[in-house]
Amino acid sequence: MPRSTSIARRRASEERRGRALPENALRFRRRLLAWYARHQRDLPWRRTRDPYAILVSEIMLQQTQVARVEDYWTRFVGRYPTVADLAAASADAVHESWAGLGYYARARNLHAAARAVVRDHDGALPRAPDALRKLPGIGRYTAAAVASIAFGADVGTVDTNVARVLARVFRLRGAARSAARAKRTWRLVDALVPPGRAGDWNQALMDLGATICTARAPRCDACPVATACRYAPSKPAE
């Protein structure tokens, strides 16, 4: 497909999605991306586009705070710099490298995923979210995060931070942990993805939720998207 045709189709899709979005959606997205461009967190895995290194970071970040992951990630990718290196390692060696980070099923699944990539994909991580989800230990969130950040796939992703931000900004209905709310959140985050900038978009949402739109004490007075947000600070946090 010619590049001009692809761009035209993406723009047409963007226009259709824009008509179906909440009235504050495009203003929210514009302000958030501008803020992220200036204030994004300087994290070691953001200095690489290596899909394997990004996958390692996403697996480590499951249920573990960023500050704790940074040193572990640096040591781990230093010891296993490629997916082939990890696949060739023994289970005991991988467990030792993970020691202290907890949730050891993550290490076992990451090791199994590396072996599956070498065995079934010639050592290259699949680019599509659906293909990534077939690897051990990779769910919807991780697959979409890796696909968007490492490969530029136009897909949104939802973690706890993202879900909280979107629930507040758009006053999403339904119980916070309900299937209906989750479905609505995933549909919204996908609709909001700016074509060609999904990686920035997903990470901007994560950064906002982690640093400003926090669970217990949101800093609404410092929020870059406050004028596009429907959250009322006087009400209980989502």
HELIX and SHEET records of a PDB file:
HELIX    1   1 ARG A    3  ALA A   20  1                                  18    
HELIX    2   2 ALA A   25  HIS A   39  1                                  15    
HELIX    3   3 PRO A   44  ARG A   47  5                                   4    
HELIX    4   4 PRO A   51  MET A   60  1                                  10    
HELIX    5   5 VAL A   66  ARG A   79  1                                  14    
HELIX    6   6 VAL A   83  ALA A   88  1                                   6    
HELIX    7   7 ALA A   91  TRP A   98  1                                   8    
HELIX    8   8 ALA A  105  ASP A  120  1                                  16    
HELIX    9   9 PRO A  129  LEU A  132  1                                   4    
HELIX   10  10 ARG A  140  PHE A  151  1                                  12    
HELIX   11  11 THR A  160  PHE A  170  1                                  11    
HELIX   12  12 ALA A  179  LEU A  192  1                                  14    
HELIX   13  13 ALA A  198  THR A  211  1                                  14    
HELIX   14  14 CYS A  220  ALA A  222  5                                   3    
HELIX   15  15 ALA A  226  ALA A  228  5                                   3    
END                                                                             
